[in-house]
């Protein structure tokens, strides 16, 4: 397990000037079991929708909020941003990683994230029914496992640069709305996965994960129903699936990062699900 934590060293977050703490309070919002950061959109927006964004390994909610470009792009769309902090200490750094691996002991991250959503919605009058759970790298692993095990916890899911680990689950609980984004040349979490910890652990194959999602959503066939481009993003969409579900993938010509343009693309998708 320690070797796996060490292997996550490259799965870090970005840095730039801080945006928020807990609303007007510069410190984080404290709840039982942990804390989260929150930033509200400008203007008088009643019960705004939410993006809950999960940091990469070695990060915190506060560090996630320092990605000013990403956070401002979400806030400018009228979304509140909630950034919780993972529970596992990351090596000798002050940062943390998510307790996503199925056989790890420790905090129940799913329950914690549900509690964060409930607390933030009540405390800041947010729309609990319109929360997109997104995450980068190790945060994307957490998003993926939570979506598989508890699909109804959030309205939709958007993992960036992360998926399942091998052996991936044989099945997930039920249909989901999920938008997968990944870099074509990602070397930290390659599309095909990689072996870590002297063979003890394996990152999963993103395309194998998509096969599981198609089965989970009861999609009719393997091939996408449509392909399209949004800027540099090459998109593949499966539409002939269980009612209320949604599945799409976007590849971009880059490495291990949250790419420019991701937030607008994913929020357009998320809003289409809510209006559909």
C-alpha positions in Angstrom: 0.0 0.0 0.0 2.8 2.4 0.8 4.4 1.7 -2.6 1.1 2.6 -4.3 1.0 5.9 -2.4 4.5 6.5 -3.5 3.7 5.7 -7.1 1.0 8.4 -7.1 3.7 11.0 -6.7 3.2 12.5 -10.1 -0.5 12.9 -9.7 -0.4 16.4 -8.4 -2.5 19.6 -8.6 -1.8 23.0 -9.9 -0.8 26.2 -8.1 -1.7 29.9 -8.4 -3.2 32.6 -6.1 -5.8 31.3 -3.6 -9.5 32.0 -4.2 -11.5 30.9 -1.2 -11.8 29.3 2.2 -15.3 28.7 3.6 -17.4 31.5 2.0 -16.4 34.7 3.9 -14.2 32.7 6.3 -10.6 32.3 5.2 -10.3 28.9 6.8 -11.8 25.7 5.4 -15.3 24.5 6.2 -15.0 21.9 8.9 -17.4 18.9 9.2 -17.1 15.5 11.0 -14.2 13.6 9.4 -12.6 16.4 7.4 -12.9 19.7 5.7 -13.5 21.4 2.4 -13.0 24.8 0.6 -15.8 26.6 -1.1 -16.1 29.5 -3.5 -19.4 31.1 -4.6 -20.1 32.7 -8.0 -20.6 36.4 -8.1 -24.0 37.9 -8.4 -27.3 37.2 -6.8 -27.7 33.5 -7.9 -30.3 31.6 -5.9 -29.4 28.0 -5.2 -26.5 27.8 -7.7 -25.4 24.4 -9.2 -22.1 23.0 -7.9 -18.9 21.5 -9.2 -17.3 19.4 -6.5 -13.7 19.1 -7.6 -11.3 16.4 -6.1 -7.6 17.2 -6.0 -4.8 14.9 -7.2 -2.3 13.1 -5.0 -0.3 15.3 -2.7 -3.0 18.0 -2.9 -5.6 19.6 -0.6 -8.9 21.4 -1.3 -7.0 24.7 -0.7 -4.4 23.8 -3.3 -7.1 22.9 -5.8 -8.6 26.3 -5.3 -5.3 27.8 -6.3 -5.8 26.7 -9.9 -7.2 30.1 -10.7 -7.8 29.5 -14.4 -9.9 26.4 -13.7 -11.8 27.8 -10.8 -12.6 31.1 -12.4 -13.9 29.3 -15.5 -16.3 27.3 -13.3 -17.4 30.3 -11.2 -17.9 32.5 -14.3 -20.5 30.0 -15.4 -22.5 30.6 -12.3 -21.4 27.4 -10.4 -20.3 27.2 -6.8 -17.1 25.3 -6.4 -16.5 22.9 -3.5 -13.0 21.4 -3.0 -12.7 18.8 -0.2 -9.4 17.3 1.1 -8.6 13.6 0.9 -7.9 11.6 4.0 -4.6 9.7 3.4 -1.3 11.4 4.1 0.8 11.5 1.0 4.3 10.3 1.7 6.2 13.0 3.7 4.4 15.9 2.1 1.7 18.1 3.8 -0.7 16.9 1.1 -3.2 14.0 0.9 -4.6 11.4 -1.4 -8.0 9.8 -1.6 -8.9 6.5 0.0 -10.3 5.2 -3.3 -8.7 1.7 -3.5 -11.3 -1.0 -2.6 -9.3 -2.8 0.1 -7.8 0.2 1.9 -8.8 0.9 5.4 -9.6 4.4 6.6 -12.2 7.0 6.1 -15.3 6.2 4.1 -14.7 8.7 1.3 -18.0 8.2 -0.3 -19.9 9.0 2.9 -17.5 11.9 3.6 -18.2 13.4 0.1 -21.9 13.0 0.5 -21.7 14.7 3.9 -19.7 17.6 2.3 -22.3 18.0 -0.4 -25.2 18.0 2.2 -23.4 20.4 4.5 -22.4 22.8 1.7 -25.9 22.8 0.2 -27.5 23.6 3.6 -24.9 26.1 4.7 -24.7 28.1 1.5 -28.1 27.4 -0.1 -26.7 25.4 -3.0 -28.7 23.1 -5.4 -28.0 19.6 -3.9 -29.6 18.0 -7.0 -27.2 19.6 -9.4 -23.8 18.7 -8.2 -21.2 17.5 -10.8 -18.5 15.4 -9.0 -15.3 15.9 -10.9 -11.7 15.1 -10.2 -8.2 15.1 -11.6 -5.8 12.1 -11.5 -6.1 10.5 -8.1 -9.2 12.6 -7.7 -10.5 11.0 -10.9 -9.9 7.6 -9.5 -12.0 8.5 -6.5 -14.8 9.9 -8.8 -14.7 6.7 -10.8 -15.0 4.3 -7.9 -17.7 6.4 -6.2 -19.7 6.6 -9.5 -19.5 2.8 -9.8 -20.5 2.0 -6.2 -22.9 4.8 -5.5 -24.2 6.2 -8.8 -27.1 8.2 -7.2 -24.9 10.2 -4.8 -24.4 13.0 -7.3 -26.1 14.2 -10.5 -23.2 13.3 -12.8 -19.5 12.5 -12.8 -16.5 13.9 -14.7 -13.1 12.1 -14.1 -10.1 13.8 -15.8 -6.9 11.7 -16.3 -8.0 8.7 -14.2 -10.2 5.7 -14.1 -10.2 2.2 -12.5 -7.3 0.2 -11.3 -6.7 -3.5 -12.2 -8.5 -5.7 -11.5 -11.3 -3.3 -12.2 -14.8 -4.1 -10.8 -16.7 -6.8 -12.7 -19.9 -4.7 -12.5 -21.2 -1.3 -11.2 -24.4 -0.7 -9.2 -26.4 1.1 -11.9 -26.6 3.6 -14.7 -24.7 6.8 -14.4 -24.1 10.1 -16.2 -20.4 10.2 -16.8 -18.0 12.2 -19.0 -14.4 10.8 -19.2 -11.6 13.0 -20.3 -8.0 11.9 -21.0 -4.8 13.0 -22.6 -3.6 11.1 -25.6 0.0 11.3 -24.5 -0.5 11.0 -20.7 2.5 9.2 -19.3 1.5 9.4 -15.6 -1.8 7.6 -16.2 -1.4 6.1 -19.6 -4.6 5.2 -21.6 -3.6 1.6 -21.4 -2.6 1.7 -17.8 0.8 0.8 -16.2 2.3 -1.4 -13.6 3.5 0.2 -10.3 5.0 -0.9 -7.0 7.2 -3.6 -8.5 4.1 -5.3 -10.0 1.9 -5.1 -6.9 -0.4 -2.6 -8.5 -1.7 -1.7 -11.9 -3.5 1.3 -13.2 -6.4 0.2 -15.4 -7.1 0.6 -19.1 -9.3 3.6 -19.7 -11.0 1.8 -22.7 -11.7 -1.2 -20.5 -13.3 1.1 -18.1 -15.5 2.5 -20.8 -16.6 -1.0 -21.7 -17.7 -1.5 -18.1 -19.6 1.8 -18.2 -21.3 0.8 -21.5 -22.5 -2.4 -19.8 -23.5 -0.5 -16.7 -25.6 1.9 -18.8 -27.0 -0.9 -20.9 -25.8 0.7 -24.1 -26.8 -1.0 -27.3 -23.5 -1.9 -28.9 -19.8 -1.0 -28.5 -19.4 1.6 -31.1 -20.2 5.3 -30.3 -23.4 6.7 -31.7 -21.6 9.9 -32.7 -18.2 11.5 -32.8 -17.5 15.2 -32.8 -14.8 17.8 -32.1 -14.8 20.7 -29.6 -11.7 22.6 -30.1 -8.8 20.1 -29.7 -11.1 17.6 -28.0 -12.0 14.4 -29.9 -15.4 13.3 -28.5 -17.2 9.9 -28.6 -20.7 9.6 -27.4 -23.0 6.6 -26.6 -26.6 7.6 -26.7 -28.6 4.3 -27.2 -28.4 3.4 -23.5 -30.6 3.2 -20.4 -32.9 6.1 -20.0 -31.5 8.8 -17.7 -27.9 7.7 -18.2 -25.2 9.4 -20.3 -21.8 8.4 -21.4 -19.2 10.3 -23.3 -15.4 10.4 -23.7 -13.1 13.2 -24.9 -9.4 12.7 -25.8 -7.1 15.7 -26.1 -3.6 16.0 -27.6 -1.7 16.4 -24.4 -0.4 14.8 -21.2 -1.4 14.6 -17.6 -3.4 17.7 -16.9 -6.8 19.4 -16.8 -6.7 20.8 -20.3 -7.8 24.3 -21.4 -11.4 24.3 -22.4 -12.4 21.3 -20.3 -14.7 23.2 -17.9 -16.9 24.8 -20.6 -17.1 21.5 -22.6 -18.1 19.5 -19.5 -20.5 22.1 -18.1 -22.2 22.3 -21.5 -22.6 18.5 -21.3 -23.8 18.6 -17.7 -26.4 21.3 -18.5 -27.7 19.3 -21.4 -28.3 16.3 -19.1 -30.3 18.5 -16.7 -32.3 20.0 -19.6 -32.9 16.7 -21.3 
